[in-house]
Amino acid sequence: MDAREDLKDEARRYYFGIVGKYGVQVQAVLQKLAGIELKCICPLHGPVLRENLKDYVNLYSVWSDYSPESDGVVIAYTSVYGNTLKAVELLAGKLREKGCKNVIVNDLARKDMSQCIADSFRYGKTVFATTTYNGDIFPFMRTFISGLTERGFRNRTVAFIENGSWAPQAAKIMKKLFENSKNLIYANNDVSILSSVNDNNRQQIEQLAAELTEEYGVRNGITAKKSDMKALFNIGYGLYVVTCNDGRKDNGLIVNTVTQVTSTPYRVAVCISKQNYSHDIIKKTGVMNVNCLSVDAPFSIFQRFGFHSGRDVNKFEGEEVLRSDNNLVFLSEYINSFMSLSVEQYLDLDTHGMFICSVTEAKILSDRETMTYNYYQSNVKPKPKAEGKKGWICKICGYIYEGEVLPEDFICPICKHGAADFERLTL
């Protein structure tokens, strides 16, 4: 019997229920189908499809790539006495108020588990809300998370709401269950309830809703913050040691703005703060070496070249050094390559100088990955000890400015970065 109906919901539930963990294999099959005109799809299970075939193939491509299909937030919960449900309902309302059009609330104890799993694969964000139960989490939540992880749950944003009478630990347990899941972004604002929702929990829920809906405000031209310079932090940065010589001694500093600007001929732009001694040296001599730090570089490298001024110390004192053809130092370890540069043009950028350079020598020393700014922040820089202090902390080196208001023209005395690289201490 022929029938005309939208089968996408059932197709999605079937895919993630049966095929979900085999995304790589599905992608391989779809590649073989590329360029072939399909007239019908005859599955082993389910109806024969003769219409909207491209739509179904595209959906299989999205599902097997583990990409979110739709924009929205799923809240999956279990609630014993109704208090966790109250938190869930409050969060759902806040999400809708802040512009999230698709808010799906799933009671794991009552709704078809296969549909709950399909929903979390369909949408880009899932909030997991449950109670601490017998030193673990409520069984329906454990079953749900297992259903996600065994099907390759990844590339999603996740957040947690936990409840417990005296020792809530559900969030910790749930996070542990996702430790092998790839590319999950964990929300910064979790909610921890002691039996019933209190004013502190309401504030936590407000903060979580704001975090999960941040992009909706940006999309709204009326409410969007249009001068949020944190956007600049999303530009990809590597980290480099620039070396030079003042005629008496070698010097070096850490920079994160080195960019190839042309390929014919090869030209590279390097920006250096005027606060740095190396700026004056390079402006005078017209030569420098750029050393590309690799991911094995320890924090001591950043202390050595980033926390002291060459005006006051000799950063290479007592060391045997290697020199390139321009007679400048290049590092013997913790770099994957270096380039010798000759300055062709200088641009005055107020607080910084930009050196446009030609490449006179370039060598690769290893195949290790380049150290990025994000990698340094996450894996190399020690966590600052800020207990009991109030003020602002430098995100580059951890220096703490103690004061209620950070001056707009403040320069970090250690790493020489400006006020834009400071954030308020949260205790």
C-alpha positions as CSV (number, residue, x, y, z in Angstrom):
1,M,0.0,0.0,0.0
2,D,1.4,3.4,-0.9
3,A,1.4,6.1,1.8
4,R,2.6,9.7,1.9
5,E,4.0,10.6,5.3
6,D,7.1,12.1,6.9
7,L,9.2,9.2,8.1
8,K,12.2,11.3,9.3
9,D,11.5,10.8,13.0
10,E,11.2,7.1,12.6
11,A,14.3,7.0,10.4
12,R,16.2,8.9,13.0
13,R,15.1,6.7,15.8
14,Y,15.9,3.6,13.8
15,Y,19.3,4.9,12.8
16,F,20.5,5.7,16.3
17,G,18.9,2.7,17.7
18,I,20.5,0.2,15.3
19,V,23.2,1.8,13.2
20,G,24.4,4.7,15.4
21,K,27.9,3.4,16.4
22,Y,28.9,2.6,12.8
23,G,29.3,6.2,11.5
24,V,32.6,5.5,9.8
25,Q,31.1,2.6,7.8
26,V,28.1,4.6,6.8
27,Q,30.2,7.5,5.6
28,A,32.2,5.0,3.4
29,V,29.0,3.7,1.9
30,L,27.7,7.2,1.2
31,Q,30.9,8.1,-0.6
32,K,30.3,5.2,-2.9
33,L,26.8,6.6,-3.6
34,A,28.1,10.0,-4.5
35,G,27.2,10.9,-8.1
36,I,24.8,8.0,-8.5
37,E,21.2,8.9,-9.3
38,L,18.9,7.1,-6.8
39,K,15.4,6.1,-7.9
40,C,14.3,4.4,-4.7
41,I,15.6,3.2,-1.3
42,C,14.8,-0.4,-0.3
43,P,15.8,-1.0,3.3
44,L,15.9,-4.4,5.0
45,H,13.5,-3.0,7.5
46,G,10.8,-0.4,6.9
47,P,9.0,1.0,3.9
48,V,10.4,1.4,0.4
49,L,11.2,5.1,-0.2
50,R,10.5,6.8,-3.6
51,E,10.3,10.5,-2.7
52,N,12.7,13.0,-1.1
53,L,15.5,10.6,-1.4
54,K,18.2,13.3,-1.3
55,D,16.8,14.4,2.1
56,Y,17.2,11.0,3.6
57,V,20.7,10.6,2.2
58,N,21.7,14.0,3.6
59,L,20.3,13.1,7.0
60,Y,22.3,9.9,7.0
61,S,25.4,11.9,6.1
62,V,24.7,14.3,9.1
63,W,23.9,11.4,11.5
64,S,26.9,9.3,10.6
65,D,29.2,12.4,10.9
66,Y,27.8,12.8,14.5
67,S,26.9,16.4,13.7
68,P,23.9,18.1,15.3
69,E,21.0,18.0,13.0
70,S,19.0,20.8,14.5
71,D,19.5,23.8,16.9
72,G,18.1,23.2,20.3
73,V,18.5,22.0,23.9
74,V,17.4,18.6,25.2
75,I,16.8,18.3,29.0
76,A,16.9,14.6,30.0
77,Y,15.9,14.0,33.6
78,T,14.8,11.7,36.4
79,S,13.1,13.0,39.5
80,V,12.2,11.0,42.6
81,Y,10.1,13.5,44.6
82,G,9.6,16.2,42.0
83,N,12.3,18.6,43.1
84,T,14.7,17.9,40.2
85,L,11.7,18.3,37.9
86,K,11.1,21.8,39.3
87,A,14.7,22.7,38.4
88,V,14.2,21.3,35.0
89,E,11.0,23.2,34.4
90,L,12.7,26.4,35.6
91,L,15.6,25.9,33.2
92,A,13.3,25.1,30.3
93,G,11.4,28.3,30.9
94,K,14.6,30.3,31.1
95,L,15.9,28.8,27.8
96,R,12.7,29.7,26.0
97,E,12.7,33.2,27.4
98,K,16.3,33.7,26.1
99,G,15.4,32.7,22.5
100,C,15.8,28.9,22.3
101,K,12.9,27.8,20.1
102,N,13.5,24.0,20.5
103,V,13.5,23.0,24.1
104,I,12.8,19.2,24.5
105,V,12.1,17.9,28.0
106,N,12.4,14.1,28.3
107,D,11.3,12.2,31.5
108,L,13.6,9.1,31.2
109,A,11.4,7.1,33.5
110,R,8.3,7.5,31.3
111,K,9.3,8.3,27.7
112,D,10.5,5.7,25.1
113,M,14.3,5.5,25.7
114,S,15.0,5.1,22.0
115,Q,13.2,8.4,21.3
116,C,15.2,10.1,24.1
117,I,18.5,8.9,22.6
118,A,17.5,10.0,19.1
119,D,16.6,13.5,20.5
120,S,20.0,14.0,22.1
121,F,21.7,13.0,18.8
122,R,19.3,15.3,16.9
123,Y,20.1,18.5,18.9
124,G,23.4,20.1,19.7
125,K,23.0,20.5,23.5
126,T,21.8,18.1,26.2
127,V,21.4,18.8,29.9
128,F,21.5,15.7,32.1
129,A,19.5,16.1,35.4
130,T,19.3,13.4,38.0
131,T,19.7,12.4,41.6
132,T,22.4,10.7,43.6
133,Y,21.0,7.3,44.2
134,N,22.7,4.5,46.3
135,G,26.0,6.2,45.8
136,D,25.5,6.3,42.1
137,I,22.9,7.9,39.7
138,F,19.3,6.9,39.1
139,P,19.2,3.8,36.9
140,F,17.2,5.3,34.1
141,M,19.9,8.0,33.7
142,R,22.7,5.5,33.7
143,T,20.8,3.5,31.0
144,F,20.3,6.6,29.0
145,I,24.0,7.7,29.1
146,S,25.1,4.2,28.3
147,G,22.8,4.3,25.3
148,L,24.5,7.5,24.1
149,T,28.1,6.5,24.7
150,E,27.9,3.1,23.1
151,R,26.5,4.8,19.9
152,G,29.4,7.2,19.7
153,F,27.9,10.3,21.3
154,R,30.2,13.3,20.5
155,N,30.4,16.8,19.1
156,R,27.9,18.2,21.5
157,T,27.6,20.6,24.4
158,V,26.6,19.0,27.7
159,A,25.6,20.3,31.1
160,F,24.6,18.7,34.4
161,I,22.0,19.2,37.1
162,E,22.5,17.0,40.2
163,N,20.4,16.5,43.4
164,G,21.3,14.9,46.7
165,S,20.2,15.3,50.3
166,W,23.6,15.6,51.9
167,A,26.3,14.6,49.4
168,P,25.3,15.1,45.8
169,Q,27.8,13.5,43.4
170,A,25.6,12.7,40.4
171,A,27.4,15.3,38.2
172,K,30.8,13.8,38.9
173,I,29.5,10.3,38.1
174,M,27.8,11.4,34.9
175,K,31.0,13.2,33.7
176,K,33.0,10.1,34.4
177,L,30.6,8.1,32.1
178,F,31.5,10.5,29.2
179,E,35.3,10.3,29.7
180,N,35.8,8.4,26.5
181,S,33.4,10.5,24.4
182,K,35.0,12.7,21.8
183,N,34.7,16.5,21.3
184,L,32.2,17.2,24.1
185,I,32.0,20.8,25.4
186,Y,31.2,20.9,29.1
187,A,29.2,23.9,30.3
188,N,30.9,26.1,32.9
189,N,27.7,26.4,35.0
190,D,26.4,23.2,36.5
191,V,23.6,23.1,39.1
192,S,23.9,21.3,42.4
193,I,20.7,20.9,44.5
194,L,20.4,19.8,48.1
195,S,16.9,18.2,48.0
196,S,14.9,21.3,47.0
197,V,15.6,24.3,44.8
198,N,16.8,27.3,46.7
199,D,17.8,30.9,45.7
200,N,21.3,29.9,45.0
201,N,20.1,27.1,42.6
202,R,17.8,29.6,40.9
203,Q,20.9,31.8,40.2
204,Q,22.8,28.7,39.0
205,I,20.0,27.9,36.6
206,E,19.9,31.5,35.3
207,Q,23.6,31.3,34.6
208,L,23.3,28.0,32.9
209,A,20.5,29.2,30.7
210,A,22.5,32.3,29.8
211,E,25.5,30.1,28.8
212,L,23.4,27.7,26.7
213,T,21.7,30.5,24.9
214,E,24.6,32.9,24.5
215,E,24.6,32.7,20.7
216,Y,20.9,33.6,20.4
217,G,21.6,37.0,21.8
218,V,24.4,37.4,19.2
219,R,22.0,36.4,16.4
220,N,19.5,39.1,17.6
221,G,20.7,42.4,16.2
222,I,18.9,44.3,18.9
223,T,20.3,42.6,22.0
224,A,23.6,41.5,20.6
225,K,26.8,42.9,22.3
226,K,28.6,44.4,19.3
227,S,31.9,45.3,20.8
228,D,32.9,42.1,22.7
229,M,36.6,42.0,22.0
230,K,36.8,38.5,23.4
231,A,36.0,37.5,19.8
232,L,39.6,38.2,19.0
233,F,40.6,35.3,21.2
234,N,39.0,32.9,18.7
235,I,41.6,33.8,16.1
236,G,44.1,30.9,15.9
237,Y,47.4,31.8,17.5
238,G,50.6,29.9,17.7
239,L,53.3,30.7,20.2
240,Y,56.8,31.7,19.2
241,V,60.1,32.8,20.6
242,V,61.6,35.7,18.6
243,T,65.3,36.1,19.0
244,C,67.5,39.1,18.1
245,N,70.8,40.7,19.2
246,D,71.5,44.2,20.3
247,G,75.2,44.1,19.4
248,R,76.3,43.1,22.9
249,K,74.1,40.1,23.8
250,D,71.4,37.8,22.4
251,N,67.8,38.4,23.4
252,G,64.4,36.7,23.0
253,L,60.7,37.1,23.8
254,I,57.4,35.3,23.5
255,V,55.0,36.5,20.8
256,N,51.7,35.1,19.5
257,T,51.2,37.2,16.4
258,V,53.2,35.8,13.5
259,T,51.4,35.5,10.2
260,Q,52.4,34.7,6.6
261,V,51.0,37.5,4.5
262,T,52.2,36.6,1.0
263,S,53.6,33.5,-0.7
264,T,55.2,35.2,-3.8
265,P,57.5,36.3,-2.5
266,Y,57.3,34.7,1.0
267,R,56.6,37.5,3.5
268,V,55.8,37.2,7.2
269,A,54.3,39.8,9.6
270,V,55.4,39.9,13.2
271,C,53.8,42.2,15.8
272,I,55.7,43.2,18.9
273,S,54.7,45.4,21.8
274,K,56.7,48.6,22.0
275,Q,57.1,47.8,25.7
276,N,59.4,45.0,24.8
277,Y,63.2,45.6,24.5
278,S,63.2,43.3,21.4
279,H,61.0,45.8,19.5
280,D,63.7,48.5,19.7
281,I,66.5,46.0,18.8
282,I,64.7,44.7,15.7
283,K,63.6,48.1,14.6
284,K,67.3,49.1,14.7
285,T,68.9,46.0,13.3
286,G,66.2,44.8,10.8
287,V,66.7,41.1,11.5
288,M,65.2,38.4,13.7
289,N,64.6,34.7,14.1
290,V,61.1,33.3,14.7
291,N,61.2,29.9,16.6
292,C,58.0,27.9,16.4
293,L,57.4,26.4,19.8
294,S,56.2,22.8,19.8
295,V,53.7,21.2,22.3
296,D,56.5,19.7,24.4
297,A,57.7,23.2,25.4
298,P,57.6,23.4,29.3
299,F,56.4,26.4,31.3
300,S,60.0,27.3,32.1
301,I,60.4,28.4,28.4
302,F,57.6,30.9,28.9
303,Q,59.1,32.1,32.2
304,R,62.5,32.6,30.6
305,F,61.4,34.5,27.5
306,G,58.1,36.0,28.7
307,F,58.5,37.1,32.3
308,H,61.8,39.1,32.2
309,S,63.0,42.0,30.1
310,G,66.2,41.8,28.1
311,R,67.0,45.3,29.4
312,D,67.6,43.7,32.8
313,V,68.8,40.1,32.2
314,N,70.8,38.1,29.7
315,K,68.3,35.4,28.7
316,F,71.1,33.2,27.2
317,E,73.8,33.8,29.8
318,G,76.0,30.7,30.3
319,E,74.4,28.7,27.4
320,E,76.0,27.3,24.3
321,V,73.8,28.5,21.5
322,L,73.1,27.6,17.9
323,R,73.2,30.3,15.2
324,S,71.6,30.6,11.8
325,D,73.2,32.2,8.8
326,N,72.2,35.7,10.0
327,N,74.3,35.0,13.2
328,L,71.2,35.1,15.4
329,V,70.3,32.4,17.9
330,F,67.7,29.7,17.2
331,L,66.6,27.4,20.0
332,S,68.1,23.9,20.2
333,E,65.0,22.3,21.7
334,Y,61.3,22.7,22.1
335,I,60.8,24.0,18.6
336,N,59.7,22.3,15.4
337,S,61.1,24.9,13.0
338,F,62.6,28.4,12.8
339,M,62.7,31.2,10.2
340,S,65.2,33.9,9.7
341,L,63.6,37.2,8.7
342,S,64.8,40.4,7.2
343,V,62.6,43.5,7.9
344,E,61.3,45.2,4.7
345,Q,58.7,47.5,6.2
346,Y,57.7,48.8,9.6
347,L,54.1,49.8,10.5
348,D,53.5,51.9,13.7
349,L,50.3,50.5,15.4
350,D,50.4,52.8,18.4
351,T,51.1,50.3,21.2
352,H,52.7,47.8,18.9
353,G,55.0,47.7,15.8
354,M,54.4,45.4,12.9
355,F,57.4,44.2,11.0
356,I,56.8,43.0,7.4
357,C,59.7,40.7,6.6
358,S,61.1,38.5,3.9
359,V,62.3,35.0,4.7
360,T,66.1,34.5,4.3
361,E,66.3,31.0,5.9
362,A,63.8,28.4,7.1
363,K,64.4,25.0,8.6
364,I,62.2,22.2,10.1
365,L,63.7,20.5,13.2
366,S,60.9,18.0,14.1
367,D,57.4,16.9,13.2
368,R,55.9,17.8,16.6
369,E,52.8,20.0,16.5
370,T,53.0,23.7,17.0
371,M,52.2,25.1,20.5
372,T,49.0,27.1,20.3
373,Y,47.7,29.7,22.7
374,N,44.8,27.5,23.7
375,Y,47.1,24.5,24.2
376,Y,49.3,26.6,26.4
377,Q,46.3,27.8,28.5
378,S,44.9,24.3,29.0
379,N,48.0,22.2,29.3
380,V,51.1,24.2,30.1
381,K,50.4,27.2,32.2
382,P,50.0,26.4,35.9
383,K,46.7,27.3,37.6
384,P,47.1,30.5,39.6
385,K,46.9,30.4,43.4
386,A,44.3,33.1,43.9
387,E,42.7,32.0,47.1
388,G,41.6,34.9,49.3
389,K,42.5,37.5,46.7
390,K,40.2,40.0,44.9
391,G,40.9,41.8,41.7
392,W,41.9,40.9,38.2
393,I,44.1,38.1,36.9
394,C,46.3,38.1,33.7
395,K,45.2,35.2,31.5
396,I,48.7,35.0,30.0
397,C,51.0,34.7,33.0
398,G,48.7,34.6,36.1
399,Y,49.8,37.9,37.6
400,I,47.1,39.3,39.9
401,Y,46.1,42.9,40.1
402,E,44.4,43.6,43.4
403,G,41.9,46.3,43.0
404,E,38.2,46.7,42.2
405,V,38.7,48.6,38.9
406,L,41.4,47.6,36.4
407,P,42.7,50.7,34.6
408,E,42.1,50.6,30.8
409,D,45.7,51.3,30.1
410,F,47.1,48.8,32.6
411,I,50.1,46.8,31.3
412,C,51.0,43.5,33.0
413,P,54.4,44.0,34.7
414,I,55.4,40.4,34.0
415,C,54.3,39.5,30.5
416,K,53.6,43.1,29.2
417,H,50.0,42.2,28.0
418,G,47.3,44.8,28.3
419,A,44.0,45.1,30.2
420,A,42.2,43.1,27.5
421,D,44.0,40.0,28.6
422,F,42.8,40.3,32.2
423,E,39.7,38.8,33.7
424,R,38.0,39.4,37.1
425,L,38.8,36.9,39.8
426,T,35.8,34.8,40.8
427,L,36.0,33.3,44.3
